[in-house]
Amino acid sequence: MKKIMISLSLLFAMGVTGAYAQSTLTPEEQVKQAQKQLQEAQAALAKAQEEAKKAQEQAAEAQKQATEAQQQAAETQQGWTIPTAPVTTPRKTTQQKQAEYDPKSDPKYLAGAVTTDADGKVVFRRHIELPGKTKAELYQAIQEELTELTSGDQEITGSRISLLNPSEGTVVASVKEWIVFQSTFLSLDRTEVDYNLIVNCHDGSVDAEIRNIVFRYEQERPTGFVAPADDVISDQQALNKKGSKLSRGFGKFRRGMIDRKDQIFDEIQNLFK
């Protein structure tokens, strides 16, 4: 009996030792296991960062919509109306051809080309004389012009006339459209830009203003961004240190926005020609 117990004890000890040996990893296996765990952790972190970025963008968009809704509600109580969208024929936007010269050093795009308000926000303004036209005539013409503008082929869903005030002679458009930097058979480089276009009509003249400009560039890519114009097309962001040329990064945004605002203001100025 004593021999049997000794034999069983030896067998049990050998089993435990074998199991321990099987569960112990070699140094190489430990390194591989650590690398695998590191890769899994990095993947989880990247996913969490992407979800956080999307959540931040959604929160910013929700905040903007809430602010616009509050503004519209307040203004509606003061004689403003929110128009119903008319049925229109989309206007074909004429893209201005790039002249054969180096636009980076064109004074049109350099210091002073981008103006700001008292709060440092980018705002474009133009006073346009239209002699012989009454406030009512200009209000009607501007409403029709902005209706066509917000239905052009470069416009994005949501681009519309958002507020009207006949007594004040004011038309407000919430514009969402594409600005195309380069378009070829193989590639398309463009940005979405959102802004408010406000036109105040008077007897014989109008005051046009573009403000609240936001760029939304390649949001599906890691290098994409959503940013206000103040952080993209200001002198500090879009010009070189000497202020003599457009910068490589944001220069195209500054050039594209300046060309677009000139096109809009020119079309208003030429309404009755």
Stockholm file with secondary structure:
# STOCKHOLM 1.0

chainA/1-273         MKKIMISLSLLFAMGVTGAYAQSTLTPEEQVKQAQKQLQEAQAALAKAQEEAKKAQEQAAEAQKQATEAQQQAAETQQGWTIPTAPVTTPRKTTQQKQAEYDPKSDPKYLAGAVTTDADGKVVFRRHIELPGKTKAELYQAIQEELTELTSGDQEITGSRISLLNPSEGTVVASVKEWIVFQSTFLSLDRTEVDYNLIVNCHDGSVDAEIRNIVFRYEQERPTGFVAPADDVISDQQALNKKGSKLSRGFGKFRRGMIDRKDQIFDEIQNLFK
#=GR chainA/1-273 SS CHHHHHHHHHHHHHHHHHHHHHHCCCHHHHHHHHHHHHHHHHHHHHHHHHHHHHHHHHHHHHHHHHHHHHHHHHHHTTTCBCCCCCCCCCCCCCCCCCCSSCGGGCGGGSTTSSCBCTTSCBCEEEEEECTTCCHHHHHHHHHHHHHHHTTSTTBCTTCEEEEEETTTTEEEEEEEEEEEEEECSSCEEEEEEEEEEEEEEETTEEEEEEEEEEEEECTTSTTCEEEEGGGTTSHHHHBCTTSSSBCTTTHHHHHHHHHHHHHHHHHHHTTTC
#=GC SS_cons         CHHHHHHHHHHHHHHHHHHHHHHCCCHHHHHHHHHHHHHHHHHHHHHHHHHHHHHHHHHHHHHHHHHHHHHHHHHHTTTCBCCCCCCCCCCCCCCCCCCSSCGGGCGGGSTTSSCBCTTSCBCEEEEEECTTCCHHHHHHHHHHHHHHHTTSTTBCTTCEEEEEETTTTEEEEEEEEEEEEEECSSCEEEEEEEEEEEEEEETTEEEEEEEEEEEEECTTSTTCEEEEGGGTTSHHHHBCTTSSSBCTTTHHHHHHHHHHHHHHHHHHHTTTC
//
